[in-house]
Amino acid sequence: MTSQSAESAPTPRRRSIRLDAACAEAVELARAALAETDPAGGANVGEHLGARVEGERLVMHLFECLLPGYRGWRYAATVTRVIRSKHVTVCETALLPGPDAIMAPTWVPWQERLQPGDLGVGDVMTTVPDDDRLAPGYLESDDPAVEETAYELGLGRSRVMSREGRLEAAERWYESDHGPTAPIAEAAPRHARCGTCGFYLPVAGSLRAMFGVCGNLFAPDDGRAVSADHGCGAHSEVVPDQVPAVDSLTTVYDDASVERV
């Protein structure tokens, strides 16, 4: 004798709940219950929009809401009855949004709403303890020789940028207006790259080979982090073509030669 496995055994069909006739007919009972909660005594309860099944002998009646400012909303009253009884009672009333209701936008936490450039003078932005861009730092050393190198690694700070944070910053900088695809970089001479400029100050740490800070007062990126392959016309090695101070003209009269008569 073979037994059916759990996978091949047929699943029992869920019985659909039918609309209870007695509860569906209690439209005026539902309207009267909503009128008690309406500040205008029921004047804001509009036409009956229909009834829907909420459960066994549990029906919700929906009415149009005429309250100013609540376009698309619906008054709702849920009614029920006990088994073998025709006496219908009201369970609860509510004001619910319909498909075309005017609603406030979904709330978003402020840290998710914040965009680059939103921080102004006097504003304070806290970082969450589990920020993926940061990693724990380490304690300082008493050895000055060690501290000179340790500072580069972030020792003495409670948190430093994690690998994920550094990669995110590098990608953001590289794809910004301070990277190689910026219009000013593409318009500059091909040899005028920041990595070969005398005003280029390489950053410390793992980003040293790719990024630095521009120190040219006359460059548009002065004081900003730029990629080594960024460029502009203020490159230190851009030398203008030598133009003579006086134009050389062709000889009109040669007084050095001897004229024979």
Sine and cosine of phi, psi and omega as CSV:
sin_phi,cos_phi,sin_psi,cos_psi,sin_omega,cos_omega
0.00,0.00,0.81,-0.59,-0.02,-1.00
-0.98,-0.18,0.60,-0.80,0.02,-1.00
-0.95,-0.32,0.57,-0.82,0.01,-1.00
-0.95,0.31,0.65,-0.76,0.07,-1.00
-0.97,0.24,0.26,-0.96,-0.02,-1.00
-0.90,0.43,-0.51,0.86,-0.03,-1.00
-0.96,0.27,-0.59,0.80,-0.06,-1.00
-1.00,0.05,-0.21,0.98,-0.01,-1.00
-0.92,0.40,0.70,-0.72,-0.02,-1.00
-0.93,0.37,0.65,-0.76,0.03,-1.00
-0.99,0.13,0.65,-0.76,-0.01,-1.00
-0.91,0.41,0.67,-0.74,-0.01,-1.00
-0.97,0.24,0.74,-0.68,0.00,-1.00
-0.98,0.21,0.79,-0.61,-0.03,-1.00
-0.96,0.27,0.79,-0.61,0.02,-1.00
-0.97,0.26,0.62,-0.79,-0.02,-1.00
-1.00,0.02,0.81,-0.58,-0.01,-1.00
-1.00,0.08,0.45,-0.90,0.05,-1.00
-0.93,0.37,0.83,-0.56,0.00,-1.00
-0.95,0.30,0.81,-0.59,-0.09,-1.00
-0.91,0.42,-0.70,0.72,-0.04,-1.00
-0.90,0.44,-0.67,0.74,0.01,-1.00
-0.94,0.34,-0.57,0.82,0.00,-1.00
-0.93,0.37,-0.47,0.88,-0.01,-1.00
-0.99,0.13,-0.14,0.99,-0.08,-1.00
-1.00,0.09,0.78,0.62,-0.03,-1.00
-0.94,0.34,-0.72,0.69,-0.04,-1.00
-0.93,0.37,-0.54,0.84,0.07,-1.00
-0.89,0.45,-0.68,0.73,0.02,-1.00
-0.92,0.40,-0.63,0.78,0.02,-1.00
-0.90,0.43,-0.67,0.75,0.00,-1.00
-0.89,0.45,-0.61,0.79,0.02,-1.00
-0.92,0.40,-0.62,0.79,0.02,-1.00
-0.95,0.32,-0.54,0.84,0.02,-1.00
-0.89,0.45,-0.51,0.86,0.01,-1.00
-0.93,0.37,-0.47,0.88,-0.01,-1.00
-1.00,-0.08,-0.18,0.98,-0.02,-1.00
-0.98,0.18,0.78,-0.63,0.02,-1.00
-0.87,0.50,-0.44,0.90,-0.01,-1.00
-1.00,-0.07,0.23,0.97,0.05,-1.00
0.94,0.33,0.44,0.90,0.03,-1.00
0.96,-0.27,-0.08,1.00,-0.01,-1.00
-0.93,0.37,-0.40,0.92,-0.01,-1.00
-1.00,0.00,-0.02,1.00,0.05,-1.00
-1.00,0.00,0.93,-0.36,-0.08,-1.00
-1.00,0.06,-0.47,-0.88,-0.08,-1.00
-0.94,0.33,0.41,-0.91,0.01,-1.00
-0.96,0.28,0.81,-0.59,-0.06,-1.00
-0.99,-0.12,-0.24,0.97,0.00,-1.00
0.64,-0.77,0.04,-1.00,0.00,-1.00
-0.73,-0.68,0.56,-0.83,0.02,-1.00
-0.70,-0.71,0.49,-0.87,-0.05,-1.00
-0.98,0.22,0.76,-0.65,0.07,-1.00
-0.94,-0.34,-0.29,0.96,-0.02,-1.00
0.14,-0.99,-0.16,-0.99,0.03,-1.00
-0.91,0.42,0.89,-0.45,-0.03,-1.00
0.82,0.57,0.62,0.79,0.00,-1.00
-0.70,-0.72,0.90,-0.43,-0.11,-0.99
-0.78,-0.63,0.66,-0.76,0.06,-1.00
-0.95,-0.32,0.81,-0.58,0.07,-1.00
-0.99,-0.14,0.71,-0.70,-0.03,-1.00
-0.91,-0.41,0.71,-0.71,0.00,-1.00
-0.79,-0.62,0.49,-0.87,0.06,-1.00
-0.92,0.39,0.66,-0.75,0.03,-1.00
-0.99,-0.14,0.82,-0.57,-0.02,-1.00
-0.97,-0.24,0.20,0.98,0.02,-1.00
-0.91,0.43,0.71,-0.71,0.05,-1.00
-0.87,0.49,0.73,-0.68,0.01,-1.00
1.00,0.04,0.00,1.00,-0.03,-1.00
-0.88,-0.48,0.70,0.72,0.02,-1.00
-0.89,0.45,0.75,-0.67,0.01,-1.00
1.00,0.04,-0.09,1.00,0.02,-1.00
-1.00,0.06,0.29,-0.96,-0.05,-1.00
-0.70,-0.72,0.66,-0.75,0.19,-0.98
-0.98,0.19,0.66,-0.75,-0.02,-1.00
-0.76,-0.65,0.70,-0.72,0.07,-1.00
-0.73,-0.68,0.83,-0.57,-0.01,-1.00
-0.98,-0.18,0.78,-0.63,-0.02,-1.00
-0.84,-0.54,0.35,-0.94,0.00,-1.00
-0.42,-0.91,0.09,-1.00,0.10,-0.99
-0.48,-0.87,0.39,-0.92,0.05,-1.00
-0.99,0.14,0.32,-0.95,-0.02,-1.00
-0.90,0.44,0.62,-0.79,0.00,-1.00
0.88,0.47,0.48,0.88,0.06,-1.00
-0.68,-0.73,0.60,-0.80,0.03,-1.00
-0.99,-0.14,0.02,1.00,-0.04,-1.00
-0.99,0.15,0.91,-0.42,-0.04,-1.00
-0.99,-0.14,0.69,-0.73,0.02,-1.00
-0.81,-0.58,0.33,-0.94,-0.01,-1.00
-1.00,-0.06,0.77,-0.64,0.04,-1.00
-1.00,0.04,-0.79,0.62,-0.06,-1.00
-0.34,-0.94,0.33,-0.95,0.10,-1.00
-0.81,-0.59,0.45,-0.89,-0.03,-1.00
-0.37,-0.93,0.26,-0.97,0.11,-0.99
-0.90,-0.43,0.92,-0.40,-0.13,-0.99
-0.88,-0.48,0.54,-0.84,0.05,-1.00
-0.98,0.22,0.64,-0.77,0.08,-1.00
-1.00,-0.05,-0.07,-1.00,-0.02,-1.00
-0.87,0.49,-0.54,0.84,-0.03,-1.00
-0.95,-0.31,0.43,0.90,-0.03,-1.00
-0.96,0.29,0.56,-0.83,0.09,-1.00
-1.00,0.09,0.89,-0.46,-0.05,-1.00
-0.76,-0.65,0.38,-0.93,0.08,-1.00
-0.94,0.34,0.51,-0.86,0.03,-1.00
-0.89,0.46,0.40,-0.91,0.00,-1.00
-0.86,0.51,0.73,-0.69,-0.03,-1.00
-0.93,0.36,0.72,-0.69,0.02,-1.00
-0.85,-0.52,0.75,-0.66,0.03,-1.00
-0.82,0.57,0.54,-0.84,-0.13,-0.99
-0.88,0.47,-0.53,0.85,-0.01,-1.00
-0.93,0.36,-0.41,0.91,0.06,-1.00
-1.00,0.06,-0.38,0.93,0.03,-1.00
-0.99,0.15,-0.43,0.90,-0.10,-0.99
-0.90,0.45,0.73,-0.69,-0.01,-1.00
-0.87,-0.50,0.42,-0.91,0.06,-1.00
-0.83,0.56,0.73,-0.68,-0.02,-1.00
0.99,-0.11,-0.13,0.99,-0.01,-1.00
-0.97,0.25,-0.42,0.91,-0.06,-1.00
-0.96,0.29,0.85,-0.52,-0.03,-1.00
-0.94,-0.34,-0.07,-1.00,0.00,-1.00
-0.91,0.42,0.80,-0.59,0.00,-1.00
1.00,0.03,-0.17,0.98,0.02,-1.00
-0.97,0.23,0.51,-0.86,0.03,-1.00
-0.82,-0.58,0.81,-0.58,0.03,-1.00
-0.88,-0.48,0.89,-0.45,0.01,-1.00
-1.00,0.05,0.49,-0.87,0.08,-1.00
-0.98,-0.19,0.63,-0.78,-0.02,-1.00
-0.95,0.30,0.48,-0.88,-0.03,-1.00
-0.87,0.50,-0.52,0.86,-0.05,-1.00
-0.98,-0.21,0.54,0.84,0.03,-1.00
-0.88,0.47,0.84,-0.54,-0.04,-1.00
-0.92,0.39,-0.31,0.95,-0.03,-1.00
-0.99,0.17,-0.17,0.99,-0.07,-1.00
-0.87,-0.48,0.46,-0.89,0.05,-1.00
-0.71,-0.71,0.41,-0.91,-0.02,-1.00
-0.88,0.48,0.63,-0.77,0.11,-0.99
-1.00,0.01,-0.27,-0.96,-0.05,-1.00
-0.69,-0.72,0.13,-0.99,-0.05,-1.00
-0.98,0.20,0.42,-0.91,0.04,-1.00
-0.97,0.26,0.36,-0.93,0.04,-1.00
-0.97,-0.24,0.39,-0.92,0.05,-1.00
-1.00,0.08,-0.13,0.99,-0.04,-1.00
-1.00,0.00,0.91,-0.42,-0.01,-1.00
-0.86,0.51,-0.57,0.82,0.00,-1.00
-0.91,0.42,-0.60,0.80,0.03,-1.00
-0.95,0.31,-0.61,0.79,-0.05,-1.00
-0.90,0.44,-0.53,0.85,-0.02,-1.00
-0.88,0.48,-0.59,0.80,0.05,-1.00
-1.00,0.04,-0.56,0.83,-0.07,-1.00
-0.90,0.43,-0.51,0.86,-0.01,-1.00
-0.88,0.48,-0.59,0.81,0.03,-1.00
-0.89,0.46,-0.51,0.86,-0.03,-1.00
-1.00,0.04,-0.05,1.00,0.02,-1.00
1.00,-0.03,0.21,0.98,0.01,-1.00
-0.92,0.38,0.64,-0.76,-0.04,-1.00
0.99,-0.15,-0.21,0.98,0.08,-1.00
-0.97,-0.22,0.61,-0.80,-0.04,-1.00
-0.91,0.41,-0.55,0.83,0.03,-1.00
-0.61,-0.79,0.56,-0.83,0.06,-1.00
-0.79,-0.61,0.18,-0.98,-0.01,-1.00
-0.94,0.35,0.72,-0.70,0.06,-1.00
-0.98,0.19,0.13,-0.99,0.03,-1.00
-0.88,0.48,-0.65,0.76,0.03,-1.00
-0.90,0.44,-0.65,0.76,0.02,-1.00
-0.91,0.41,-0.63,0.77,0.02,-1.00
-0.92,0.39,-0.67,0.74,0.02,-1.00
-0.90,0.43,-0.62,0.78,0.01,-1.00
-0.91,0.42,-0.68,0.73,0.02,-1.00
-0.92,0.40,-0.67,0.75,0.00,-1.00
-0.89,0.46,-0.67,0.75,0.01,-1.00
-0.92,0.40,-0.64,0.77,-0.01,-1.00
-0.91,0.41,-0.70,0.71,0.00,-1.00
-0.91,0.41,-0.67,0.74,-0.09,-1.00
-0.91,0.40,-0.54,0.84,-0.02,-1.00
-1.00,-0.04,0.04,1.00,-0.03,-1.00
-1.00,0.03,-0.19,-0.98,0.04,-1.00
-0.97,0.26,0.05,1.00,0.03,-1.00
-0.94,-0.35,0.29,0.96,0.02,-1.00
-0.95,-0.31,-0.12,-0.99,-0.09,-1.00
-0.95,0.32,-0.33,0.94,-0.05,-1.00
-1.00,-0.09,0.12,0.99,0.04,-1.00
-0.91,0.41,0.57,-0.82,0.00,-1.00
-0.82,0.57,-0.62,0.79,-0.02,-1.00
-0.93,0.36,-0.52,0.86,0.02,-1.00
-0.96,0.28,-0.63,0.78,0.00,-1.00
-0.95,0.32,-0.45,0.89,0.00,-1.00
-1.00,0.08,-0.26,0.97,-0.03,-1.00
-0.97,0.23,0.35,-0.94,0.09,-1.00
-0.83,0.56,0.52,-0.86,-0.11,-0.99
-0.89,0.46,-0.54,0.84,-0.02,-1.00
-0.99,0.11,-0.14,0.99,-0.05,-1.00
-1.00,0.07,0.91,0.40,0.03,-1.00
-0.98,-0.19,0.53,-0.85,-0.09,-1.00
-0.88,0.48,-0.56,0.83,-0.04,-1.00
-0.89,0.45,-0.35,0.94,0.02,-1.00
-0.95,-0.30,0.17,0.99,-0.05,-1.00
-1.00,0.00,0.63,-0.78,0.02,-1.00
-0.94,0.35,-0.32,0.95,0.02,-1.00
-1.00,0.00,0.05,1.00,-0.05,-1.00
-0.99,0.11,0.84,-0.54,0.00,-1.00
-0.94,-0.34,0.97,-0.22,-0.04,-1.00
-0.88,0.47,0.62,-0.79,0.06,-1.00
-0.98,0.21,0.27,-0.96,0.01,-1.00
-1.00,0.03,0.27,-0.96,0.11,-0.99
1.00,0.06,-0.36,-0.93,-0.12,-0.99
-0.95,0.33,-0.27,0.96,0.00,-1.00
-1.00,-0.05,0.10,1.00,-0.09,-1.00
-0.87,0.49,-0.63,0.78,-0.08,-1.00
-0.95,0.31,-0.28,0.96,-0.12,-0.99
-0.92,-0.40,-0.46,0.89,-0.12,-0.99
-0.72,-0.69,0.42,-0.91,0.10,-1.00
-0.43,-0.90,-0.05,-1.00,0.00,-1.00
-0.91,-0.41,0.71,-0.71,0.02,-1.00
-0.98,0.21,0.76,-0.65,0.00,-1.00
-0.90,-0.44,0.30,0.95,0.00,-1.00
-1.00,-0.02,0.88,-0.47,-0.04,-1.00
-0.84,0.55,-0.55,0.83,-0.11,-0.99
-1.00,-0.07,-0.04,1.00,0.02,-1.00
-0.99,0.10,0.57,-0.82,0.02,-1.00
-0.91,0.40,-0.34,0.94,-0.01,-1.00
-0.99,-0.15,0.28,0.96,-0.03,-1.00
-0.82,0.57,0.80,-0.60,0.02,-1.00
0.99,0.15,0.13,0.99,-0.03,-1.00
-0.89,-0.46,0.42,-0.91,0.07,-1.00
-0.97,0.26,0.77,-0.64,0.00,-1.00
-0.77,-0.64,0.43,-0.90,0.05,-1.00
-0.98,0.18,0.40,-0.92,-0.04,-1.00
-0.90,0.44,-0.45,0.89,0.01,-1.00
-0.99,-0.15,0.22,0.97,0.18,-0.98
-0.97,0.26,0.20,-0.98,0.01,-1.00
-0.23,-0.97,0.27,-0.96,0.06,-1.00
-0.34,-0.94,0.06,-1.00,-0.03,-1.00
-0.97,0.22,-0.06,1.00,0.00,-1.00
-1.00,-0.09,0.35,0.94,0.01,-1.00
-0.86,0.51,0.62,-0.78,-0.08,-1.00
-0.91,0.42,-0.42,0.91,-0.06,-1.00
-0.98,-0.19,0.18,0.98,0.09,-1.00
-0.99,0.17,0.95,-0.31,-0.04,-1.00
-0.94,-0.33,0.78,-0.62,0.01,-1.00
-0.93,0.37,0.44,-0.90,0.05,-1.00
-0.90,0.45,0.67,-0.75,0.01,-1.00
-0.96,0.29,0.89,-0.46,0.00,-1.00
-0.94,-0.35,0.83,-0.56,0.01,-1.00
-0.87,0.49,0.59,-0.81,-0.04,-1.00
-0.91,0.42,-0.56,0.83,-0.03,-1.00
-0.83,-0.56,0.75,-0.66,0.04,-1.00
-0.93,0.38,0.73,-0.69,0.05,-1.00
-1.00,0.10,0.81,-0.59,-0.04,-1.00
-0.97,-0.25,0.44,-0.90,0.06,-1.00
-0.93,0.37,0.55,-0.84,-0.03,-1.00
-0.93,0.36,0.81,-0.59,0.01,-1.00
-1.00,-0.04,-0.67,0.74,-0.01,-1.00
-0.71,-0.70,0.81,-0.59,-0.02,-1.00
-0.98,-0.20,0.96,-0.28,-0.01,-1.00
-1.00,-0.05,0.08,1.00,0.00,-1.00
-1.00,-0.01,-0.26,0.97,-0.02,-1.00
-1.00,-0.02,0.39,-0.92,0.00,-1.00
-0.99,-0.11,0.78,-0.63,-0.01,-1.00
-0.98,-0.19,0.84,-0.55,0.03,-1.00
-1.00,-0.02,0.76,-0.65,-0.01,-1.00
-0.97,-0.24,0.00,0.00,0.00,0.00
